[in-house]
Amino acid sequence: MSENAMHDLIIESRRKITLTGINDVESFDDETITATGNCGEISIRGSALRISSLSVETGDMIVEGQIDAVIYSEAKATGSFLSRVFR
């Protein structure tokens, strides 16, 4: 990760999470959202999860629902979710 790459994460009452530095959403359902960002791959796990806001231009994402875990790992070089769907 570049030192200039910014990423912030704010969790509010385990019901809302705001992230910056998001490049792509790899997959999502109501229990897991996986995205890639400036810091690598991010998995958000919980229940009744939904992406309430996503801006590709700014890299901001807001997720609402019951948040149980946020897991960081190295990004996988497999292409975006949409590029895999439309192959």
NORFEN-V487808 format. One record per backbone hydrogen bond with DSSP energy under -0.5 kcal/mol. CO is the residue of the C=O (numbers start at 1). NH is the residue of the N-H. If there is no record, write none. Layout:
BEGIN
CO|NH  CO|NH
END
This chain:
BEGIN
2|5  8|20  10|12  10|18  11|13  12|15  12|16  14|67  15|65  16|12  17|63  18|10  19|61  21|38  24|26  24|36  25|81  27|34  30|49  31|46  32|29  33|44  34|26  34|27  35|42  36|23  36|24  37|40  40|37  41|73  42|35  43|45  43|71  44|33  45|68  45|69  47|66  50|52  50|64  53|62  54|56  55|59  55|60  59|22  60|55  61|19  62|52  62|53  63|17  64|50  65|67  66|47  66|68  69|45  71|43  73|41  76|78  80|84  81|85  82|86  84|87
END
